[in-house]
């Protein structure tokens, strides 16, 4: 009996906390949405909001950021994350990637580059390829090809090989646009296995799809014959 009451208490408490987090996130999102586009106004609202919380509301802020991203409020995303970092919170690779992505979408690629170099780009031997691919994509999209090539060369210096063709293709494009034909050919030779593997997987995928279509057609024919009989 005692255990069941305790279980009920903690279940209700958990539901209350989750409800509160959702409500707080909605309230803050509405407040941020209505504010003027001013750093002081945004920071002031966030400071006033967090002052009422016993613990830093990192979970609620994540929900706010997701809502802002969904509405493509990239400038607001940048402001909220920068405020959060200024408070010594959210210092994770995931948050850094979120900020870089928002800066890129807010047409601030140069600022994204500076942040990358300050927080991530100085120690590339252990940075996940997902983060590296994000920055390579930012460089590629914004025609910052020199930075793209330098980043890839530094990764190669640690004997790190791209795990997928999409990354390699952006680097090959950069070398070609920069007129570095020899470097482009070097990559094509060095990573021929990755390119061949991708081509083989593509062919295999097409064969599987073709077999599925044939099998599906055969089954439909059998059913149709059965109905006619």
N, C-alpha and C positions, 0 to 999 in steps of 0.2 A: 504493500500500500504506500509506504513511504517513498520507495523507489519510483513508483508510478507518478506520485505527486511531484517529485523532483524532476522527472523526465518532462512532465507537462509544463512545469515552471520554465525550464530551460528552452523548451520548444517555443513557448509563447514569447519568451525574451528574445530568442533568435529571430522570430517573425517580426517582432516590434523593431528590432535593430535594422533588419532589412527594409522594413516599411519606412523607417525614419531616414535611412540612407537615400532611398528613392525620392522621398518628399524633399529632403534637403537639396539633393541634386537638381530636382525640378525647379525649386525656388531660386537657387543660385543661377541656373541657366536663364530663367526669365529675367532676373535682375541684370545679368551681363548683357543679355540681348537688347535691353532697353537703354543701356548706358551709352553716353557719347563715346566716340572713338578717341579716348584719351588714356594714356598710360596712368596718369594720376587717378583718374576716375575708376579705372579697373582695379588698380592696386588698392585703392581706398576701400572699395566695395569688398574685395577679398579679405583685406585686413579686418574689416568690421565683422564680416561673416565668421571668420575663423576664431575671433575673440570669444565667441559664445560656446565654442567647442572645447571639451576637456582635453581631447587628444586631436592631433592634426588629422583632418578628415580626408585622408589620401584616397580611400575607396570612393567617397562621394565625388571627389574631384575627377577621378577617372571616368565616372559616369557623365559628368559635365563635359569633359573633353570629347568623349564619344558622341555626345549629342551635338556639340559644336562642329565636330568633323562631319557628322551626317548632314548638317545644314551648310557645310562648306564655309564655315566662319573661320577661315584659316588665320586671319589676323588676331582674332580672339584666342584661338588655340595657342598661338605664339605667346601672347601676353600672359595667359594663365600658366603655361609651363615655365616661362621665365620668372614669374612671381614665385611659383612653387620652388624653383631651384634657388632663388634668392633667400628662401627660408630654410635652405639646407635639406629640402625634401625631394623625393623622386629622383635621386641620383642613380639611375639605372640605365643600362644600355637601351632598354625598351623606351624609356622616356626621351633619351637623346635621339633615337631614331624618329620618334613621333614629332619632335621639334624640327629636325632636319626636313622631314616630309612636309610639315606645315610651312616652313620657311620657303621651300621650293614652290609649293602651291601658291604662296603669297608673293611670288616673283621676287624672292630675296635669296637667289642662289649663292651670291657672293658671301652673304652672311652665313648661309648654311655651310659653306666651305670653311669659313673662319671657325665656326663652332666645331666642325669635324676635326680640324687640326688641333684645336685646343683640348677637346675632351676625348677623342678617340684615335685620331690618325697618327699619333706619335708612337704607338706601340701596336704594330700590325701583326705580330707573329701569333696573337691569340684572338684577334677580333673575328667573330663569326662571319662567314661569307655572306650571310643575309644582310648584315650591316654594310659590308663592302659593296655588295651589289646595289644597295640603295644609293650609296654615294656615287658609284659609277654611273647609275641611271640619271642622277641629278646632273652630273657633268655632261653626260651625253645629250640630255634634253636641252641643256642651256648652252651648248656649243663651247664648253670649257674643256676642250680636248687635251690641252697640255696637262691640266690637272689630272684628267682621266688616265692618261698614259703614265704619268709619274706615280699615281697610286698603284696601278697594275704592276709597274716595274718594281716598286717597293715590295709588293706582295710576292712577286717572283723571287726577289732576293732572299726571302724566307723559305724558298722552295715550296710555296703554296700554289696549288693548281686549281683553276676554276672548276667547280663541280657541275656546271651546266653550260650548254652552248650559248644561252642568251647573254651570259656575261662575256664570253669570248667574242661573240659577234659584235658587241658594242666596242670592244677594244680594237678589233680588226677594222671596224668602220672608222674609228678615230685615227689609226695609223694611215689608212687610205686617204682620208680627208686632209691629213697633215702632210701628205706626200711622202710618207716614210714607207715606201714599197718594200724595201728589204726587210724591215721589221715585221711588216704584215706577212710576208712569205715565211719568215722565221716562225711566227706563231702558227700558221697553217700547218707547217711541217711538225713542229713540236707537239701540237695538240691534235694531231690527225686522229689519234685513238678516240678522243672525245667526240670529234666531228663524225667519225665513222660509226661510233656507238649510237649517236643520235640518229644517223641515217638508218642504221639497222633496226633500231627501235621503232622508227617511223614506218619502215616497210613491214615489220612484224605486226604493228598495230593495224595497218591497212589490211593485212592478210586475215587477222582475227576478225575484223569488221566484215570482211567479205564472206568468211565462213559462217558468221552469225546470220548474215543476210540469206545465204543459201539454205542454212538450216531452218530459218524462220519461214522462208518461201516453201520449203519442203513440207513443213508442218501444216501450213495453211492449205497446201494442195491436198494433203491427207485428210484434213478435216472437211474440206469442200467435197472430196470424193465420197466421204462417209455420208454427208448430207444428201448428196444426189442419189446414192444407193437407197 
